[in-house]
Amino acid sequence: MIELEGVPELIDPVMVAAFEGWNDAGDAASTAVAHLEREWKGEVFAALDAEDYYDFQVNRPTVWMDAGVRKITWPTTRLSVVRVGGDKPRDLVLVRGIEPSMRWRSFCNELLGFAHELGVELVVILGALLGDTPHTRPVPISGTTSDADLARRMDLEETKYEGPTGIVGVLQEACTHAGVPAVSLWAAVPHYVSQPPNPKATLALLNRLEDLIDVRIPLGELPEDARAWQVGVDQLAAEDSEVAEYVQTLEEARDTAELPEASGEAIAREFERYLRRRDGGGPAGGPGGHATDGGDGPPYLRDNPGERTRPPKPPKPGADEDDSSEE
């Protein structure tokens, strides 16, 4: 660990982590943590030594100019801290980086050592996976944990996943074995429009995180970005009859599956969020701040609307697909 500044003294800290790479479909998870850093002006206080965990032929460093001087930014994982104000202030330790190329157990142990030193009470790891979900419906978010007691107390699923995993799954298990409460929040990203960014999925992750740790997250332009994203994908799908038909099939399957749960629980959760935002001085980012309002596209969605990438055609029935629904 390379400490960039002194370790701050924290209040009821929660660690929120996301990693670019295999567990970050549409860059939804890493963008969510970047949003928290930006909105709350996070201060980086530590970074892991890039030499220990990254293959620079896989994750290349970048060269940039600073007042005429060439500098290099190395791929790594950095830790920053933000303070959430209000009646009950608390701190978030934000971990954002790239899935390491090697020495994953040492990587997790180093992060857990820092979590212990800072008195972190809960670790929340954000991830995103590709799924058979239509872009026109609310983004499915699943919350999982390996701790049966935590699953009951926080209304989460106790994970039963078996199969290949990424750094999100490895870090969650490392937390469990170390006795640190840990939760993973997963957003399902439509596989037919998987290119980043996906502000609708980012927004859904932040809304679920808000419910989980009971803080009000300023959303900024994200709700508007999410709506613009969905409108853009609607237009692209309308131009291709095969894609439009496939989206309709996904919509029907999704609506049929969710019909029995016409969820009083989900409605109550939405109403609680509305009251929390109203009491906090109005919804952050204006009306429609939840992912159910549709996707959008902020300035970072596309610099030139004319250069949008077409969503790939859906796979033929029976064709092999790359199943990215790992943990």
N, C-alpha and C positions, 0 to 999 in steps of 0.2 A: 504493500500500500504506500502510495506517495501522498503525504498530507500536504495540501496546498495552503491551508490555513489552520488555525487552532480549532479544535472540536468545540462546537457551541454547546451551551447548557440548554437542554430541551425540556419542553412541557408535554407530557403524555404522548410521546412520539409514535407515529405509525410510519413504517417504511413502505413506499410504493415503488415498484420496480417494473421495468419493461426493457426488452432487448430486441434490437433489430435482427432480422434473419428469419429462420424457419418458423418461429412462433409468432410472427408479426405480419399476417396477411393484410395487404393494403396499407401497411405501416400504421394501422389503427392504434395499436398499443403504445408504440414509441411516441407517436404524435400526441397521445393523451398525456403522457408524462411531460413532454415538451410544452404542452399547453399549460400545465400546472406551473412549470418553471417560469414561463413567460408571464402569465397572469399575476403570479405572486412574487415575481422578481427573485427567483431562487438564487442563492449564493453558493457556488461550488466551493466545497471545503476539502475534498479529497478525490483522488483518482487511483485506480489500480495501475500497476506497472504494465504497460502494453507488452513489454518483452516477455512477460511471464505467460501470457494467455493467448496471444494472437499470432497467426501466420500472416505476415505482411504481403505474401503473394496472393493470399485469398482476400484480405481486407487491406487495401492499399492506403498508405498515408497520403495526405494531400499537402501541396505546397501553395502558399499564399503570400501576398505582399503586405507588409505592415510598415507604412511610412517609408517605402523604398527599400525595406529590408525583407529578404526572403525568409519565411518561417515554415516549419513543418508541423502539421497536426497529425498526431498518431491515433489510430483507432484504439479506443479503450472504453472503460466504464467509469463514469464519474458520479459522485454523490454531491447533492446539493440539499439545502434545507430551506423550508419556507414556514412562516408562522401564519396560521389561520386565526384571524381575530374574532371578536364577538364576545358574548358573555362568558364562554368557556374556551379561551384560546388554547390551541394545541399546535404542535409542530409536525410537519411531514418531512421525512427524509426521502428524497427523490433519487432513485437509482436509474440511470439511463445509459445504455451502452449497446454494444454489439455482442451477439452470442459468441462466446469464446471459441477459439479453434482447438484448444487443448487444455489439459489439467483442470477439468471441470470441478473435481472435488476440492482442489485447493482454492479455486475461484469462489466456490460457495462458502468454504470455511472462512475465507478472508472477509466476505460480506457479512457473514454471521458474527465474526469477531467484532466488526464495527457496530453491528446492531446491538450486541451485548454491551459494548462500551457506552453506547448512546442511550441505553435503557429502552430500546424499542419494544413496544407491547404487542404489536401485531405487524405481520408482513403481508402485504397484498401485492400479488404479481399479476400484471395484466398481459393478456395474450389475445391473438386473433387467428382464426383458422378459416380455411375455405370450406364452404358448405353448400348444400342444395337449398338455398334460401332465396326468395325473390327480393329484389331491391326495393319493391314497392311496399313492403310490409315492415313493421318494427323490427329492428335488429335483435335477433335472439342473443341473450346474454346468460351464460351459465356460470354459477358460482360453485366452486368445488373446494373441498378440503379433505385431508387424510385423518382429521381429528373428529371422531364421532360426536364428542361433546360440543365442539365448536359448530359442527353441522347443525345440531339441534338448536343451539342458542342463537345462531345467526341466520337460520333458515337457508342453509346451503345443502348441496348434495355431497354425500360422502363418496369420493371418487372411487370408481371401480375399473378405471381404464387399464388396459393391458396392451402393450405394443411399443413401438418406437416412440421415444420422447425427446424433447429438446431441453434447453436450459431452464425453462419455466417449470417443467415437471421435476427436474433434478433439484432445483433450488427449493421447491416446495417440500420434497421429501427430506432434504437436508435440514430444513427448519423443523420438521416434525421430529426427526431423530435428535435434534438439539433441544427439544422442548420449547420451541418458539412457535406460538400460534401463527398459522399461515393459511392464506386463502388465495385461490387463483380465480380471476374473472376472465371469461373467454367470450369474445364477440365472434359471431359467425358472419363471414363476408361472402357475398355471392361469388361463386367460382367463375361465372361467365363475365364478370367485370372486376377482376382481381387486382388490376394495376392501381398503385397508390397515386394520390391519397384517397382515403375513404372517410370523409368527415362525418358521415352518418354513423358509422361504426365507432369512431372516436367519441362522438357525442353520447352514444348509448353506453359505452364503457364509463365515461365520466358520471353519467346519471346514476349508474349502478354503484359506482364507488362512493358517490355522495350519500346514497342510502345506507351503504355498508358502514361507513365511518362517521356518519351523522355530521357532515360539514356542508356548508353552502359553497359550491364551486362556481366562481364567475365564468360564464360561458363565452363572453365576448361575442365575436362574429360567427362562432361555430354553428348555432342554429340556422343562420342564414346560409352559411356555406353548405350545410347538409341539405337544405331545400334545393339549392342551385345544383348540387351534385345529382340529386334524384331527377330533377327536370332534365339535366343533360343526358342521363342514362335513359330516361323515358324516350327522348328524341332519337337516340341512337338505336334503341330497340325497335322503335316504330319503323325505322328504315329497313329492317330485316325481318321478313315474315317468319322465318324459322326461329329467330330469337324471341320475337313477340309471342309466338305460340308456346315456346318453351317456358317463358315467364308466366304465361297464363296457367300452364300446367302446375308450376310450382306454387302459384297463388292458391289454386284450388286445393292442392294437397295440404298446404299450410293452414288454410281456413278450416278445412275439414278436421284436421288434427286438433286445432285449438278450440273448436266450437264447444266441446263439453266443458271447458274450463272458463267460460265467459266470466272471467276471473274477477270476482269481488275483491280478491286480494290485490290484483294488479290495479284495479280502480282505486282502492284505498291507498295504495302506494303513490299513485299519481296525485291524489288529493293531498296527501301529506306533503309531497314535494311542492305542490302549488302553495300551500299554507306557509311552508318554510320560506319559500322565496318571497312571498308577499310580505311576511313579517320582517324579512330581512331588507326590505326597501324596494321590493319589486323584483321581477324575474331578471336574472342576469342574462343579458343578451336580448331582452325583449320577449314578447309573447312567443309561444311555440318553442320553448327551450328544451323539449324532450325529443328523443329520437323518433317517437311515433309520428312526429309532424313531417317526416320526410327528410331526405338528404339535401345537402347543399354543396356549394363549391365556392370557397373563399378565394382570396388572391392566389393562394398557393395551390388551388385545385388545378387551374390551367392558366398559364400566362397568356395563351392565345386560344380562344375558343375554337378557332378554325383548325387547330391541330389536335383535336381530341382523338384518342385512340378508340377504334371500334371495339366493342366487346366481342371476344371470340365466339364463334358459333358453338352451340352446345354439343356435347359429345353424342354420337349416335347411341341409341339404346343397346346395352350389352357391351359397349366398348369399355376398355380398361380406363380407369380414371386414377389420377394421383390423389389418394385420400390423405388430406392434410389435417384430419380431425384428431391429431394427437394432443397429448398434454405434455 
